[in-house]
Amino acid sequence: MSSKNGRKPAGSPAGPYGGFQAVRRWRDQLRESDLATVATPLSPAGLHLVLHDAIEMLDDETLDEVAAMPGAPFATAAMAVPRTVPTAPIEWCAVLLGRGTRLVLKPPAGEPGLVPILVAAAGAVGLPLTQGEGHGALAGAALVVVMGEDDTVRSVRQHHPHATVLGFGHTFSVAYAATDAAIEEVARDAIRFDGRGCLSPVALLSPRPLEEACGALAAAMERAQGDVPRGTITPAEGAAIRTRRARARAEGVVHEGDGWSVHGLPPERFEPVGLPRSLSVHHATEATLDRLLAPHAGALSTFATDGPAPPWPHVRICRPGEMQRPPLIRQHDGIDWLAATLRGRSV
Amino acid sequence: MRAALASRILRFVDSSLAGSPSEPFDVLARDLFRWQASLDPVAASLLERPLERWTDLPAIPVALFKDYPIGTVTPGAEAVAFRTSGTTGTGRGVHRLASTALYDHGALLWARRCVPGMPRTIVALLDDPQAAPDSSLSHMVALFGAATWHLTEGVLDRAGLDAHATREPCFVTATAFALAEWIDGGPPPLAADSILMVTGGFKGRHHRLDGPALLAAARDALAPARIVLEYGMTELSSQLWATPRLPYAPPPWLRAVAVDPITGDPLAPESRGQLRFYDLCNLDGAVGIETLDEGMVDASGAVHLLGRLPHAPPRGCSLTVEEAWERRRA
């Protein structure tokens, strides 16, 4: 197989370790995984939902497109798996393993999450995926992928000066929606990963009156909770939700139910902080969006809107409901990750 | 109304310390809150249940001190404003006081009770309150005696410290981070009969020396006659004191409660939870404060401090030094 420009493709359906053909078998194995013993902060229904999303992103056509991309793969790679998004490694595994890169996944300490299942499924189809523990797990890899707090990313760069490090620090996402239908979809975005992770909406911005927008989102959050219950939250998350609730009682609107909350606040109280199944709502119009988000523009990952798309470079723009389901072939926080995971490719 | 409440609180402080409170804590706390809520819309907005006892009082999350003018003193009308050290990129919480009389009276009485034999010569690894009038910690330490100040914009005056701390019995007051910095420089032993006070942990940040290791290193390097620990907050007017490995003792006019951080419901004694404090000396601020610290409150009311809630953002008096230290490293 060769690419359209005649250069050797980075992967092939039957390359080293079985290439993308093996990845398809790995994906199919994951569909049948028994998640009963997997411990994550998500509820069982929440974990099924996000795992389904991640697997279905790996359709045959997309994998063929990735396989056809020209370039030389790294021999070895390691990835520090983020605590908040247990399915994050799946797309990286598919791409790197399909290209023949040997990959080590380092889960958060004491929280293996999905990693053992990904590794077992890979072993069954001959893909070179292993699990590592501690800082040593990243040592020696030619490519290191890390997602997490900015301090974590900085620390990994310092400790692995000879590796190509792809670091994704703190970013956040927001939704802008006016209609009930779009607000319903924002709630569906918020239930994925319980609202943690950089593609989760931290807030709903709406041109509708604050009370009205909060009411619509609250009804949608209640329905979403009925379909996919929230998992567990940490003490600090609980305290942070109650702190924002106190702000909303002081100068805004509070709606809450079992496992979810909606806090209407003035625009100046907007914070790019994601809390599990808890969204802040702020009044905004297309004319005021820029001003509201400007202080945080460098960290904005995804903007969902049911209106016209704003001309913001390096920000992923999508429709509500698609925030947590990005296509495999895309920019990752402004980085062409499919190119960056090939040796010598400019990003 | 303020004067009447101040008078009642003052009587409560003196009488409770003598073992015979002038009135029930519960009654005074609720009266204090009602007055505060009449002047502070934020406090009023947080009241969600009938005020049947003091545990029904709302506790204002400390983060709100950055957002709103909490308390009964109009911004600009305060005699003193204490400010939190804050973290990089965030605002600072403000505790405005119309007068520090209650603060000073309670702080001094309780410190003298908890640290018997406290030398009146103070050597402070803190900013001079003249230069940092918004530091509640410097303000409190200045009450204890004649002090020399050995920190300027996060930088320790090691030569001055070494000279003053060895001259005569002294009360050395330090944040944990400043103390760790001092010890790293190899200080001489303190003058005989000196007492070392340590306050503030690292609040989520890290130094080579931390917790018990810091205290052990302090014993080795400084050889103090005693070490005492202090816990206070900008948003409070009263402090808790401890000796290492023992719980912190609140004064009779301050009560602590551990709550479930997710629901906010009070927990049974000895349960691990998020700490709230109800401080009668907080006349001008808020009687109830909700921290981001984790601890257990035992049946006697003493507090076993466990640190920050996991993953809570760092804050505290040590940060002033830590931030300067990090800037220098950068």
Interface residues (C-beta under 8 A of the other chain):
Chain A: I233 T234 P235 A236 E237 G238 A239 I241 R242 T243 A246 R247 R249 A250 E251 R269
Chain B: P41 V42 S45 L46 I60 P61 A63 L64 D67 Y68 D260 P261 I262 T263 G264 Q274 E290 L292 E294 L309 P310 H311 A312
